[in-house]
Amino acid sequence: MKAFRTIALAAALSIGFAGAALARSPTFTATLDTAPAQSRVIAQNTIWNCEGETCVARASHAVSVRACRQLVRQTGARVTAYGTPERQLSADEIARCNGE
């Protein structure tokens, strides 16, 4: 019976830690000027799922011009918006992201 309790406790803790990890990984959204050739793109160690000109990802990095540039390189498209619900790149940062 003690082994069962230990296993149950370990399972409960694992689920709790997994939920906390997901809560820390915000959903990023990037809007591109053209749809990328592939629906899945890897940029900044993050898998982006794209439908049309909109790409979304669960990323562990911060919203930054550097991360945005990686997405531009991988998709070959210009970014028109990039960020999370809490933090979006400014117009100046988007311009730098696109190499302007």
Secondary structure as UniProt FT lines:
FT   HELIX           2..24
FT   STRAND          27..32
FT   STRAND          40..43
FT   TURN            44..45
FT   STRAND          46..51
FT   TURN            52..53
FT   STRAND          54..58
FT   HELIX           65..75
FT   STRAND          79..83
FT   HELIX           91..97
FT   TURN            98..99
//
